[in-house]
Structure formats: structure tokens, C-alpha cells
Amino acid sequence: MTALSGIETPQEARIHLSVEPAETPNLDGLPLCAREALAPFLTTLAFPVSGHGTVDERLLNTGPAPLTKTRPRT
């Protein structure tokens, strides 16, 4: 389970997951869990970082992933 509360995204924010892969079922699903936890705060993982693969790959390889504000649905 992934959960966040009271998050405010400043100009530059990053998320860094710290997990034990052998003890984490559905490891590949963590980026989606992070997006779902951030969604109520209108925040998501940023687009891929130039030269570093996708944001999901960076997050799963223990690198920090940038966060960005999303636009509310209309």
C-alpha cells in the first residue's frame, strides 16, 4: 500500500522509493501506486528525465523521480 497525506509540491520536488525488492510483491507496479497516491493532491510523476530512461525506470532503480502538478479534470 502506498499513501501520502498533506503533500504540497514546491517548485522542485522529488520522490525516492526505498524498498527491499525480495520483500516487495508487484515491484513493477510501484510507479502506478505512487501515481494513484499522488492523484488526490493533483500531483504526479514528471515526464521522463532526459538521458535517464523513463521516470518509472529511474524510480525502480532507486533514483529520485521528479514530481509535477497536474491539471484538475474539467
PDB file of N, CA, C, O and CB in Angstrom:
ATOM      1  N   MET A   1       0.831  -1.174   0.000  1.00  0.00           N
ATOM      2  CA  MET A   1       0.000   0.000   0.000  1.00  0.00           C
ATOM      3  C   MET A   1       0.878   1.240   0.000  1.00  0.00           C
ATOM      4  O   MET A   1       1.881   1.301   0.712  1.00  0.00           O
ATOM      5  CB  MET A   1      -0.947  -0.004   1.201  1.00  0.00           C
ATOM      6  N   THR A   2       0.503   2.215  -0.790  1.00  0.00           N
ATOM      7  CA  THR A   2       1.231   3.472  -0.859  1.00  0.00           C
ATOM      8  C   THR A   2       0.278   4.584  -0.464  1.00  0.00           C
ATOM      9  O   THR A   2      -0.846   4.639  -0.963  1.00  0.00           O
ATOM     10  CB  THR A   2       1.826   3.713  -2.282  1.00  0.00           C
ATOM     11  N   ALA A   3       0.698   5.459   0.411  1.00  0.00           N
ATOM     12  CA  ALA A   3      -0.175   6.554   0.830  1.00  0.00           C
ATOM     13  C   ALA A   3       0.656   7.779   1.170  1.00  0.00           C
ATOM     14  O   ALA A   3       1.769   7.675   1.685  1.00  0.00           O
ATOM     15  CB  ALA A   3      -1.036   6.138   2.039  1.00  0.00           C
ATOM     16  N   LEU A   4       0.102   8.923   0.876  1.00  0.00           N
ATOM     17  CA  LEU A   4       0.720  10.199   1.219  1.00  0.00           C
ATOM     18  C   LEU A   4      -0.369  11.093   1.772  1.00  0.00           C
ATOM     19  O   LEU A   4      -1.529  10.967   1.381  1.00  0.00           O
ATOM     20  CB  LEU A   4       1.428  10.859  -0.017  1.00  0.00           C
ATOM     21  N   SER A   5      -0.021  11.983   2.667  1.00  0.00           N
ATOM     22  CA  SER A   5      -1.023  12.934   3.139  1.00  0.00           C
ATOM     23  C   SER A   5      -0.374  14.294   3.322  1.00  0.00           C
ATOM     24  O   SER A   5       0.786  14.407   3.718  1.00  0.00           O
ATOM     25  CB  SER A   5      -1.670  12.454   4.461  1.00  0.00           C
ATOM     26  N   GLY A   6      -1.149  15.314   3.027  1.00  0.00           N
ATOM     27  CA  GLY A   6      -0.693  16.678   3.238  1.00  0.00           C
ATOM     28  C   GLY A   6       0.477  17.114   2.375  1.00  0.00           C
ATOM     29  O   GLY A   6       1.234  17.996   2.779  1.00  0.00           O
ATOM     30  N   ILE A   7       0.645  16.529   1.208  1.00  0.00           N
ATOM     31  CA  ILE A   7       1.790  16.894   0.374  1.00  0.00           C
ATOM     32  C   ILE A   7       1.506  18.190  -0.377  1.00  0.00           C
ATOM     33  O   ILE A   7       0.429  18.371  -0.944  1.00  0.00           O
ATOM     34  CB  ILE A   7       2.123  15.761  -0.618  1.00  0.00           C
ATOM     35  N   GLU A   8       2.466  19.065  -0.370  1.00  0.00           N
ATOM     36  CA  GLU A   8       2.427  20.287  -1.159  1.00  0.00           C
ATOM     37  C   GLU A   8       3.655  20.246  -2.059  1.00  0.00           C
ATOM     38  O   GLU A   8       4.778  20.111  -1.574  1.00  0.00           O
ATOM     39  CB  GLU A   8       2.401  21.588  -0.247  1.00  0.00           C
ATOM     40  N   THR A   9       3.448  20.361  -3.348  1.00  0.00           N
ATOM     41  CA  THR A   9       4.565  20.295  -4.269  1.00  0.00           C
ATOM     42  C   THR A   9       5.161  21.681  -4.479  1.00  0.00           C
ATOM     43  O   THR A   9       4.508  22.546  -5.064  1.00  0.00           O
ATOM     44  CB  THR A   9       4.125  19.692  -5.603  1.00  0.00           C
ATOM     45  N   PRO A  10       6.369  21.908  -4.021  1.00  0.00           N
ATOM     46  CA  PRO A  10       7.021  23.190  -4.280  1.00  0.00           C
ATOM     47  C   PRO A  10       7.516  23.248  -5.720  1.00  0.00           C
ATOM     48  O   PRO A  10       7.151  22.394  -6.528  1.00  0.00           O
ATOM     49  CB  PRO A  10       8.192  23.414  -3.300  1.00  0.00           C
ATOM     50  N   GLN A  11       8.320  24.216  -6.048  1.00  0.00           N
ATOM     51  CA  GLN A  11       8.823  24.360  -7.413  1.00  0.00           C
ATOM     52  C   GLN A  11       9.566  23.111  -7.872  1.00  0.00           C
ATOM     53  O   GLN A  11       9.477  22.739  -9.042  1.00  0.00           O
ATOM     54  CB  GLN A  11       9.739  25.574  -7.510  1.00  0.00           C
ATOM     55  N   GLU A  12      10.278  22.475  -6.997  1.00  0.00           N
ATOM     56  CA  GLU A  12      11.018  21.270  -7.372  1.00  0.00           C
ATOM     57  C   GLU A  12      10.898  20.249  -6.254  1.00  0.00           C
ATOM     58  O   GLU A  12      11.429  20.451  -5.162  1.00  0.00           O
ATOM     59  CB  GLU A  12      12.513  21.592  -7.666  1.00  0.00           C
ATOM     60  N   ALA A  13      10.203  19.158  -6.524  1.00  0.00           N
ATOM     61  CA  ALA A  13      10.046  18.092  -5.538  1.00  0.00           C
ATOM     62  C   ALA A  13      10.372  16.766  -6.200  1.00  0.00           C
ATOM     63  O   ALA A  13      10.165  16.588  -7.400  1.00  0.00           O
ATOM     64  CB  ALA A  13       8.609  18.077  -4.943  1.00  0.00           C
ATOM     65  N   ARG A  14      10.879  15.847  -5.409  1.00  0.00           N
ATOM     66  CA  ARG A  14      11.230  14.521  -5.913  1.00  0.00           C
ATOM     67  C   ARG A  14      10.747  13.469  -4.937  1.00  0.00           C
ATOM     68  O   ARG A  14      10.608  13.713  -3.738  1.00  0.00           O
ATOM     69  CB  ARG A  14      12.752  14.395  -6.139  1.00  0.00           C
ATOM     70  N   ILE A  15      10.498  12.295  -5.484  1.00  0.00           N
ATOM     71  CA  ILE A  15      10.124  11.140  -4.663  1.00  0.00           C
ATOM     72  C   ILE A  15      11.209  10.086  -4.857  1.00  0.00           C
ATOM     73  O   ILE A  15      11.718   9.895  -5.962  1.00  0.00           O
ATOM     74  CB  ILE A  15       8.690  10.576  -5.052  1.00  0.00           C
ATOM     75  N   HIS A  16      11.547   9.417  -3.786  1.00  0.00           N
ATOM     76  CA  HIS A  16      12.575   8.379  -3.833  1.00  0.00           C
ATOM     77  C   HIS A  16      12.032   7.184  -3.048  1.00  0.00           C
ATOM     78  O   HIS A  16      11.808   7.274  -1.841  1.00  0.00           O
ATOM     79  CB  HIS A  16      13.962   8.891  -3.240  1.00  0.00           C
ATOM     80  N   LEU A  17      11.825   6.074  -3.740  1.00  0.00           N
ATOM     81  CA  LEU A  17      11.319   4.870  -3.082  1.00  0.00           C
ATOM     82  C   LEU A  17      12.464   4.093  -2.459  1.00  0.00           C
ATOM     83  O   LEU A  17      13.548   3.998  -3.033  1.00  0.00           O
ATOM     84  CB  LEU A  17      10.552   3.984  -4.078  1.00  0.00           C
ATOM     85  N   SER A  18      12.224   3.552  -1.313  1.00  0.00           N
ATOM     86  CA  SER A  18      13.202   2.702  -0.648  1.00  0.00           C
ATOM     87  C   SER A  18      12.493   1.418  -0.260  1.00  0.00           C
ATOM     88  O   SER A  18      11.728   1.383   0.704  1.00  0.00           O
ATOM     89  CB  SER A  18      13.835   3.410   0.603  1.00  0.00           C
ATOM     90  N   VAL A  19      12.753   0.363  -1.019  1.00  0.00           N
ATOM     91  CA  VAL A  19      12.094  -0.912  -0.774  1.00  0.00           C
ATOM     92  C   VAL A  19      13.102  -2.047  -0.869  1.00  0.00           C
ATOM     93  O   VAL A  19      14.171  -1.903  -1.462  1.00  0.00           O
ATOM     94  CB  VAL A  19      10.942  -1.131  -1.769  1.00  0.00           C
ATOM     95  N   GLU A  20      12.749  -3.155  -0.285  1.00  0.00           N
ATOM     96  CA  GLU A  20      13.532  -4.377  -0.419  1.00  0.00           C
ATOM     97  C   GLU A  20      12.869  -5.190  -1.527  1.00  0.00           C
ATOM     98  O   GLU A  20      11.794  -5.752  -1.315  1.00  0.00           O
ATOM     99  CB  GLU A  20      13.611  -5.188   0.946  1.00  0.00           C
ATOM    100  N   PRO A  21      13.494  -5.265  -2.713  1.00  0.00           N
ATOM    101  CA  PRO A  21      12.851  -5.949  -3.840  1.00  0.00           C
ATOM    102  C   PRO A  21      12.369  -7.362  -3.533  1.00  0.00           C
ATOM    103  O   PRO A  21      11.295  -7.756  -3.988  1.00  0.00           O
ATOM    104  CB  PRO A  21      13.798  -6.005  -4.982  1.00  0.00           C
ATOM    105  N   ALA A  22      13.136  -8.123  -2.778  1.00  0.00           N
ATOM    106  CA  ALA A  22      12.743  -9.503  -2.467  1.00  0.00           C
ATOM    107  C   ALA A  22      11.496  -9.557  -1.582  1.00  0.00           C
ATOM    108  O   ALA A  22      10.799 -10.572  -1.554  1.00  0.00           O
ATOM    109  CB  ALA A  22      13.896 -10.234  -1.778  1.00  0.00           C
ATOM    110  N   GLU A  23      11.216  -8.477  -0.864  1.00  0.00           N
ATOM    111  CA  GLU A  23      10.073  -8.443   0.042  1.00  0.00           C
ATOM    112  C   GLU A  23       8.929  -7.581  -0.492  1.00  0.00           C
ATOM    113  O   GLU A  23       7.978  -7.290   0.234  1.00  0.00           O
ATOM    114  CB  GLU A  23      10.508  -7.930   1.398  1.00  0.00           C
ATOM    115  N   THR A  24       9.020  -7.173  -1.757  1.00  0.00           N
ATOM    116  CA  THR A  24       8.024  -6.272  -2.333  1.00  0.00           C
ATOM    117  C   THR A  24       7.282  -6.958  -3.478  1.00  0.00           C
ATOM    118  O   THR A  24       7.788  -7.036  -4.597  1.00  0.00           O
ATOM    119  CB  THR A  24       8.689  -4.973  -2.828  1.00  0.00           C
ATOM    120  N   PRO A  25       6.077  -7.455  -3.185  1.00  0.00           N
ATOM    121  CA  PRO A  25       5.302  -8.044  -4.284  1.00  0.00           C
ATOM    122  C   PRO A  25       4.912  -6.951  -5.270  1.00  0.00           C
ATOM    123  O   PRO A  25       4.680  -5.805  -4.887  1.00  0.00           O
ATOM    124  CB  PRO A  25       4.035  -8.775  -3.748  1.00  0.00           C
ATOM    125  N   ASN A  26       4.844  -7.321  -6.531  1.00  0.00           N
ATOM    126  CA  ASN A  26       4.461  -6.378  -7.589  1.00  0.00           C
ATOM    127  C   ASN A  26       5.365  -5.149  -7.618  1.00  0.00           C
ATOM    128  O   ASN A  26       4.884  -4.019  -7.697  1.00  0.00           O
ATOM    129  CB  ASN A  26       3.013  -5.943  -7.404  1.00  0.00           C
ATOM    130  N   LEU A  27       6.651  -5.373  -7.556  1.00  0.00           N
ATOM    131  CA  LEU A  27       7.628  -4.283  -7.575  1.00  0.00           C
ATOM    132  C   LEU A  27       7.435  -3.380  -8.791  1.00  0.00           C
ATOM    133  O   LEU A  27       7.543  -2.158  -8.686  1.00  0.00           O
ATOM    134  CB  LEU A  27       9.050  -4.846  -7.565  1.00  0.00           C
ATOM    135  N   ASP A  28       7.149  -3.983  -9.944  1.00  0.00           N
ATOM    136  CA  ASP A  28       6.977  -3.192 -11.161  1.00  0.00           C
ATOM    137  C   ASP A  28       5.746  -2.288 -11.103  1.00  0.00           C
ATOM    138  O   ASP A  28       5.637  -1.341 -11.881  1.00  0.00           O
ATOM    139  CB  ASP A  28       6.877  -4.109 -12.361  1.00  0.00           C
ATOM    140  N   GLY A  29       4.826  -2.572 -10.194  1.00  0.00           N
ATOM    141  CA  GLY A  29       3.620  -1.764 -10.064  1.00  0.00           C
ATOM    142  C   GLY A  29       3.774  -0.558  -9.142  1.00  0.00           C
ATOM    143  O   GLY A  29       2.833   0.221  -8.990  1.00  0.00           O
ATOM    144  N   LEU A  30       4.947  -0.390  -8.524  1.00  0.00           N
ATOM    145  CA  LEU A  30       5.137   0.722  -7.598  1.00  0.00           C
ATOM    146  C   LEU A  30       4.939   2.102  -8.231  1.00  0.00           C
ATOM    147  O   LEU A  30       4.327   2.964  -7.601  1.00  0.00           O
ATOM    148  CB  LEU A  30       6.507   0.645  -7.009  1.00  0.00           C
ATOM    149  N   PRO A  31       5.432   2.347  -9.451  1.00  0.00           N
ATOM    150  CA  PRO A  31       5.182   3.670 -10.043  1.00  0.00           C
ATOM    151  C   PRO A  31       3.688   3.978 -10.169  1.00  0.00           C
ATOM    152  O   PRO A  31       3.269   5.111  -9.931  1.00  0.00           O
ATOM    153  CB  PRO A  31       5.839   3.758 -11.420  1.00  0.00           C
ATOM    154  N   LEU A  32       2.885   2.979 -10.540  1.00  0.00           N
ATOM    155  CA  LEU A  32       1.450   3.191 -10.631  1.00  0.00           C
ATOM    156  C   LEU A  32       0.860   3.477  -9.249  1.00  0.00           C
ATOM    157  O   LEU A  32       0.005   4.352  -9.112  1.00  0.00           O
ATOM    158  CB  LEU A  32       0.768   1.970 -11.265  1.00  0.00           C
ATOM    159  N   CYS A  33       1.304   2.751  -8.231  1.00  0.00           N
ATOM    160  CA  CYS A  33       0.841   3.001  -6.861  1.00  0.00           C
ATOM    161  C   CYS A  33       1.193   4.422  -6.426  1.00  0.00           C
ATOM    162  O   CYS A  33       0.386   5.098  -5.788  1.00  0.00           O
ATOM    163  CB  CYS A  33       1.460   1.977  -5.884  1.00  0.00           C
ATOM    164  N   ALA A  34       2.395   4.870  -6.772  1.00  0.00           N
ATOM    165  CA  ALA A  34       2.802   6.235  -6.428  1.00  0.00           C
ATOM    166  C   ALA A  34       1.903   7.250  -7.122  1.00  0.00           C
ATOM    167  O   ALA A  34       1.471   8.223  -6.504  1.00  0.00           O
ATOM    168  CB  ALA A  34       4.276   6.478  -6.813  1.00  0.00           C
ATOM    169  N   ARG A  35       1.617   7.026  -8.414  1.00  0.00           N
ATOM    170  CA  ARG A  35       0.736   7.950  -9.150  1.00  0.00           C
ATOM    171  C   ARG A  35      -0.658   7.995  -8.510  1.00  0.00           C
ATOM    172  O   ARG A  35      -1.245   9.067  -8.364  1.00  0.00           O
ATOM    173  CB  ARG A  35       0.625   7.524 -10.642  1.00  0.00           C
ATOM    174  N   GLU A  36      -1.178   6.827  -8.132  1.00  0.00           N
ATOM    175  CA  GLU A  36      -2.507   6.762  -7.517  1.00  0.00           C
ATOM    176  C   GLU A  36      -2.526   7.474  -6.162  1.00  0.00           C
ATOM    177  O   GLU A  36      -3.507   8.137  -5.828  1.00  0.00           O
ATOM    178  CB  GLU A  36      -2.947   5.298  -7.348  1.00  0.00           C
ATOM    179  N   ALA A  37      -1.454   7.341  -5.385  1.00  0.00           N
ATOM    180  CA  ALA A  37      -1.386   8.005  -4.088  1.00  0.00           C
ATOM    181  C   ALA A  37      -1.259   9.519  -4.233  1.00  0.00           C
ATOM    182  O   ALA A  37      -1.763  10.268  -3.396  1.00  0.00           O
ATOM    183  CB  ALA A  37      -0.216   7.463  -3.284  1.00  0.00           C
ATOM    184  N   LEU A  38      -0.594   9.966  -5.281  1.00  0.00           N
ATOM    185  CA  LEU A  38      -0.384  11.396  -5.502  1.00  0.00           C
ATOM    186  C   LEU A  38      -1.579  12.085  -6.156  1.00  0.00           C
ATOM    187  O   LEU A  38      -1.746  13.296  -6.016  1.00  0.00           O
ATOM    188  CB  LEU A  38       0.838  11.602  -6.353  1.00  0.00           C
ATOM    189  N   ALA A  39      -2.405  11.329  -6.864  1.00  0.00           N
ATOM    190  CA  ALA A  39      -3.504  11.906  -7.654  1.00  0.00           C
ATOM    191  C   ALA A  39      -4.446  12.818  -6.862  1.00  0.00           C
ATOM    192  O   ALA A  39      -4.796  13.885  -7.366  1.00  0.00           O
ATOM    193  CB  ALA A  39      -4.305  10.800  -8.265  1.00  0.00           C
ATOM    194  N   PRO A  40      -4.872  12.456  -5.655  1.00  0.00           N
ATOM    195  CA  PRO A  40      -5.779  13.349  -4.917  1.00  0.00           C
ATOM    196  C   PRO A  40      -5.165  14.720  -4.622  1.00  0.00           C
ATOM    197  O   PRO A  40      -5.887  15.678  -4.349  1.00  0.00           O
ATOM    198  CB  PRO A  40      -6.191  12.696  -3.614  1.00  0.00           C
ATOM    199  N   PHE A  41      -3.851  14.812  -4.675  1.00  0.00           N
ATOM    200  CA  PHE A  41      -3.155  16.064  -4.406  1.00  0.00           C
ATOM    201  C   PHE A  41      -2.788  16.797  -5.698  1.00  0.00           C
ATOM    202  O   PHE A  41      -2.008  17.749  -5.690  1.00  0.00           O
ATOM    203  CB  PHE A  41      -1.902  15.797  -3.583  1.00  0.00           C
ATOM    204  N   LEU A  42      -3.380  16.320  -6.829  1.00  0.00           N
ATOM    205  CA  LEU A  42      -3.117  16.893  -8.155  1.00  0.00           C
ATOM    206  C   LEU A  42      -1.626  16.939  -8.449  1.00  0.00           C
ATOM    207  O   LEU A  42      -1.110  17.919  -8.987  1.00  0.00           O
ATOM    208  CB  LEU A  42      -3.712  18.302  -8.259  1.00  0.00           C
ATOM    209  N   THR A  43      -0.945  15.856  -8.085  1.00  0.00           N
ATOM    210  CA  THR A  43       0.497  15.721  -8.281  1.00  0.00           C
ATOM    211  C   THR A  43       0.752  14.366  -8.921  1.00  0.00           C
ATOM    212  O   THR A  43       0.040  13.402  -8.641  1.00  0.00           O
ATOM    213  CB  THR A  43       1.282  15.869  -6.927  1.00  0.00           C
ATOM    214  N   THR A  44       1.765  14.287  -9.780  1.00  0.00           N
ATOM    215  CA  THR A  44       2.120  13.019 -10.411  1.00  0.00           C
ATOM    216  C   THR A  44       3.617  12.979 -10.658  1.00  0.00           C
ATOM    217  O   THR A  44       4.320  13.968 -10.449  1.00  0.00           O
ATOM    218  CB  THR A  44       1.345  12.821 -11.735  1.00  0.00           C
ATOM    219  N   LEU A  45       4.099  11.827 -11.103  1.00  0.00           N
ATOM    220  CA  LEU A  45       5.497  11.703 -11.502  1.00  0.00           C
ATOM    221  C   LEU A  45       5.683  12.508 -12.778  1.00  0.00           C
ATOM    222  O   LEU A  45       4.823  12.486 -13.658  1.00  0.00           O
ATOM    223  CB  LEU A  45       5.910  10.200 -11.708  1.00  0.00           C
ATOM    224  N   ALA A  46       6.784  13.209 -12.882  1.00  0.00           N
ATOM    225  CA  ALA A  46       7.048  14.047 -14.050  1.00  0.00           C
ATOM    226  C   ALA A  46       7.369  13.188 -15.266  1.00  0.00           C
ATOM    227  O   ALA A  46       7.565  11.978 -15.156  1.00  0.00           O
ATOM    228  CB  ALA A  46       8.204  15.018 -13.768  1.00  0.00           C
ATOM    229  N   PHE A  47       7.418  13.824 -16.403  1.00  0.00           N
ATOM    230  CA  PHE A  47       7.760  13.136 -17.639  1.00  0.00           C
ATOM    231  C   PHE A  47       9.192  12.629 -17.570  1.00  0.00           C
ATOM    232  O   PHE A  47       9.951  13.051 -16.698  1.00  0.00           O
ATOM    233  CB  PHE A  47       7.573  14.065 -18.852  1.00  0.00           C
ATOM    234  N   PRO A  48       9.577  11.725 -18.480  1.00  0.00           N
ATOM    235  CA  PRO A  48      10.929  11.163 -18.446  1.00  0.00           C
ATOM    236  C   PRO A  48      12.017  12.228 -18.376  1.00  0.00           C
ATOM    237  O   PRO A  48      11.920  13.289 -18.994  1.00  0.00           O
ATOM    238  CB  PRO A  48      11.152  10.302 -19.660  1.00  0.00           C
ATOM    239  N   VAL A  49      13.048  11.916 -17.612  1.00  0.00           N
ATOM    240  CA  VAL A  49      14.185  12.803 -17.457  1.00  0.00           C
ATOM    241  C   VAL A  49      15.152  12.528 -18.605  1.00  0.00           C
ATOM    242  O   VAL A  49      15.554  11.386 -18.823  1.00  0.00           O
ATOM    243  CB  VAL A  49      14.877  12.608 -16.067  1.00  0.00           C
ATOM    244  N   SER A  50      15.512  13.549 -19.317  1.00  0.00           N
ATOM    245  CA  SER A  50      16.394  13.405 -20.474  1.00  0.00           C
ATOM    246  C   SER A  50      17.669  12.634 -20.114  1.00  0.00           C
ATOM    247  O   SER A  50      18.357  12.960 -19.146  1.00  0.00           O
ATOM    248  CB  SER A  50      16.756  14.785 -21.036  1.00  0.00           C
ATOM    249  N   GLY A  51      17.960  11.620 -20.903  1.00  0.00           N
ATOM    250  CA  GLY A  51      19.188  10.856 -20.724  1.00  0.00           C
ATOM    251  C   GLY A  51      19.154   9.841 -19.595  1.00  0.00           C
ATOM    252  O   GLY A  51      20.169   9.195 -19.333  1.00  0.00           O
ATOM    253  N   HIS A  52      18.023   9.674 -18.915  1.00  0.00           N
ATOM    254  CA  HIS A  52      17.959   8.760 -17.779  1.00  0.00           C
ATOM    255  C   HIS A  52      16.872   7.709 -17.921  1.00  0.00           C
ATOM    256  O   HIS A  52      16.476   7.109 -16.922  1.00  0.00           O
ATOM    257  CB  HIS A  52      17.738   9.535 -16.517  1.00  0.00           C
ATOM    258  N   GLY A  53      16.374   7.464 -19.134  1.00  0.00           N
ATOM    259  CA  GLY A  53      15.298   6.498 -19.315  1.00  0.00           C
ATOM    260  C   GLY A  53      13.981   7.087 -18.872  1.00  0.00           C
ATOM    261  O   GLY A  53      13.845   8.303 -18.736  1.00  0.00           O
ATOM    262  N   THR A  54      13.021   6.230 -18.648  1.00  0.00           N
ATOM    263  CA  THR A  54      11.702   6.706 -18.229  1.00  0.00           C
ATOM    264  C   THR A  54      11.703   7.010 -16.730  1.00  0.00           C
ATOM    265  O   THR A  54      12.579   6.555 -15.995  1.00  0.00           O
ATOM    266  CB  THR A  54      10.612   5.660 -18.567  1.00  0.00           C
ATOM    267  N   VAL A  55      10.736   7.763 -16.300  1.00  0.00           N
ATOM    268  CA  VAL A  55      10.592   8.069 -14.886  1.00  0.00           C
ATOM    269  C   VAL A  55      10.369   6.779 -14.099  1.00  0.00           C
ATOM    270  O   VAL A  55      10.913   6.625 -13.005  1.00  0.00           O
ATOM    271  CB  VAL A  55       9.428   9.057 -14.656  1.00  0.00           C
ATOM    272  N   ASP A  56       9.579   5.854 -14.638  1.00  0.00           N
ATOM    273  CA  ASP A  56       9.340   4.583 -13.951  1.00  0.00           C
ATOM    274  C   ASP A  56      10.643   3.823 -13.747  1.00  0.00           C
ATOM    275  O   ASP A  56      10.894   3.304 -12.659  1.00  0.00           O
ATOM    276  CB  ASP A  56       8.347   3.722 -14.742  1.00  0.00           C
ATOM    277  N   GLU A  57      11.479   3.751 -14.788  1.00  0.00           N
ATOM    278  CA  GLU A  57      12.765   3.049 -14.675  1.00  0.00           C
ATOM    279  C   GLU A  57      13.645   3.707 -13.625  1.00  0.00           C
ATOM    280  O   GLU A  57      14.283   3.020 -12.827  1.00  0.00           O
ATOM    281  CB  GLU A  57      13.493   3.023 -16.031  1.00  0.00           C
ATOM    282  N   ARG A  58      13.681   5.014 -13.621  1.00  0.00           N
ATOM    283  CA  ARG A  58      14.507   5.745 -12.662  1.00  0.00           C
ATOM    284  C   ARG A  58      14.035   5.475 -11.240  1.00  0.00           C
ATOM    285  O   ARG A  58      14.844   5.241 -10.342  1.00  0.00           O
ATOM    286  CB  ARG A  58      14.474   7.255 -12.957  1.00  0.00           C
ATOM    287  N   LEU A  59      12.731   5.508 -11.041  1.00  0.00           N
ATOM    288  CA  LEU A  59      12.160   5.272  -9.715  1.00  0.00           C
ATOM    289  C   LEU A  59      12.459   3.854  -9.234  1.00  0.00           C
ATOM    290  O   LEU A  59      12.820   3.655  -8.074  1.00  0.00           O
ATOM    291  CB  LEU A  59      10.644   5.513  -9.735  1.00  0.00           C
ATOM    292  N   LEU A  60      12.311   2.875 -10.116  1.00  0.00           N
ATOM    293  CA  LEU A  60      12.553   1.477  -9.745  1.00  0.00           C
ATOM    294  C   LEU A  60      14.031   1.168  -9.559  1.00  0.00           C
ATOM    295  O   LEU A  60      14.376   0.174  -8.921  1.00  0.00           O
ATOM    296  CB  LEU A  60      11.975   0.557 -10.795  1.00  0.00           C
ATOM    297  N   ASN A  61      14.905   1.999 -10.103  1.00  0.00           N
ATOM    298  CA  ASN A  61      16.345   1.806  -9.935  1.00  0.00           C
ATOM    299  C   ASN A  61      16.888   2.671  -8.808  1.00  0.00           C
ATOM    300  O   ASN A  61      18.064   3.033  -8.809  1.00  0.00           O
ATOM    301  CB  ASN A  61      17.081   2.120 -11.236  1.00  0.00           C
ATOM    302  N   THR A  62      16.037   3.002  -7.854  1.00  0.00           N
ATOM    303  CA  THR A  62      16.343   3.758  -6.642  1.00  0.00           C
ATOM    304  C   THR A  62      16.805   5.187  -6.889  1.00  0.00           C
ATOM    305  O   THR A  62      17.413   5.804  -6.014  1.00  0.00           O
ATOM    306  CB  THR A  62      17.384   3.043  -5.871  1.00  0.00           C
ATOM    307  N   GLY A  63      16.525   5.709  -8.060  1.00  0.00           N
ATOM    308  CA  GLY A  63      16.834   7.117  -8.303  1.00  0.00           C
ATOM    309  C   GLY A  63      15.656   7.983  -7.932  1.00  0.00           C
ATOM    310  O   GLY A  63      14.517   7.516  -7.937  1.00  0.00           O
ATOM    311  N   PRO A  64      15.909   9.244  -7.607  1.00  0.00           N
ATOM    312  CA  PRO A  64      14.795  10.139  -7.318  1.00  0.00           C
ATOM    313  C   PRO A  64      14.036  10.466  -8.595  1.00  0.00           C
ATOM    314  O   PRO A  64      14.645  10.632  -9.652  1.00  0.00           O
ATOM    315  CB  PRO A  64      15.294  11.428  -6.648  1.00  0.00           C
ATOM    316  N   ALA A  65      12.736  10.557  -8.512  1.00  0.00           N
ATOM    317  CA  ALA A  65      11.904  10.906  -9.664  1.00  0.00           C
ATOM    318  C   ALA A  65      11.232  12.240  -9.372  1.00  0.00           C
ATOM    319  O   ALA A  65      10.683  12.430  -8.287  1.00  0.00           O
ATOM    320  CB  ALA A  65      10.842   9.790  -9.965  1.00  0.00           C
ATOM    321  N   PRO A  66      11.267  13.162 -10.325  1.00  0.00           N
ATOM    322  CA  PRO A  66      10.644  14.458 -10.096  1.00  0.00           C
ATOM    323  C   PRO A  66       9.124  14.363 -10.065  1.00  0.00           C
ATOM    324  O   PRO A  66       8.524  13.522 -10.734  1.00  0.00           O
ATOM    325  CB  PRO A  66      11.076  15.437 -11.163  1.00  0.00           C
ATOM    326  N   LEU A  67       8.522  15.235  -9.282  1.00  0.00           N
ATOM    327  CA  LEU A  67       7.065  15.338  -9.194  1.00  0.00           C
ATOM    328  C   LEU A  67       6.628  16.619  -9.884  1.00  0.00           C
ATOM    329  O   LEU A  67       7.385  17.586  -9.970  1.00  0.00           O
ATOM    330  CB  LEU A  67       6.580  15.313  -7.710  1.00  0.00           C
ATOM    331  N   THR A  68       5.406  16.609 -10.369  1.00  0.00           N
ATOM    332  CA  THR A  68       4.866  17.788 -11.017  1.00  0.00           C
ATOM    333  C   THR A  68       3.377  17.899 -10.693  1.00  0.00           C
ATOM    334  O   THR A  68       2.716  16.898 -10.416  1.00  0.00           O
ATOM    335  CB  THR A  68       5.100  17.735 -12.549  1.00  0.00           C
ATOM    336  N   LYS A  69       2.867  19.109 -10.731  1.00  0.00           N
ATOM    337  CA  LYS A  69       1.432  19.323 -10.527  1.00  0.00           C
ATOM    338  C   LYS A  69       0.693  18.895 -11.786  1.00  0.00           C
ATOM    339  O   LYS A  69       1.198  19.053 -12.898  1.00  0.00           O
ATOM    340  CB  LYS A  69       1.122  20.817 -10.180  1.00  0.00           C
ATOM    341  N   THR A  70      -0.507  18.351 -11.602  1.00  0.00           N
ATOM    342  CA  THR A  70      -1.369  18.009 -12.726  1.00  0.00           C
ATOM    343  C   THR A  70      -2.475  19.050 -12.799  1.00  0.00           C
ATOM    344  O   THR A  70      -2.694  19.809 -11.854  1.00  0.00           O
ATOM    345  CB  THR A  70      -1.957  16.564 -12.583  1.00  0.00           C
ATOM    346  N   ARG A  71      -3.144  19.075 -13.892  1.00  0.00           N
ATOM    347  CA  ARG A  71      -4.279  19.994 -14.036  1.00  0.00           C
ATOM    348  C   ARG A  71      -5.536  19.276 -13.577  1.00  0.00           C
ATOM    349  O   ARG A  71      -5.710  18.092 -13.866  1.00  0.00           O
ATOM    350  CB  ARG A  71      -4.429  20.495 -15.513  1.00  0.00           C
ATOM    351  N   PRO A  72      -6.415  19.973 -12.867  1.00  0.00           N
ATOM    352  CA  PRO A  72      -7.669  19.326 -12.467  1.00  0.00           C
ATOM    353  C   PRO A  72      -8.496  18.955 -13.677  1.00  0.00           C
ATOM    354  O   PRO A  72      -8.487  19.659 -14.687  1.00  0.00           O
ATOM    355  CB  PRO A  72      -8.475  20.236 -11.545  1.00  0.00           C
ATOM    356  N   ARG A  73      -9.211  17.848 -13.573  1.00  0.00           N
ATOM    357  CA  ARG A  73     -10.091  17.429 -14.666  1.00  0.00           C
ATOM    358  C   ARG A  73     -11.266  18.382 -14.764  1.00  0.00           C
ATOM    359  O   ARG A  73     -11.792  18.851 -13.755  1.00  0.00           O
ATOM    360  CB  ARG A  73     -10.587  15.978 -14.459  1.00  0.00           C
ATOM    361  N   THR A  74     -11.667  18.662 -15.994  1.00  0.00           N
ATOM    362  CA  THR A  74     -12.820  19.557 -16.188  1.00  0.00           C
ATOM    363  C   THR A  74     -13.985  18.813 -16.768  1.00  0.00           C
ATOM    364  O   THR A  74     -15.041  19.402 -17.000  1.00  0.00           O
ATOM    365  CB  THR A  74     -12.458  20.725 -17.093  1.00  0.00           C
TER     366      THR A  74
END
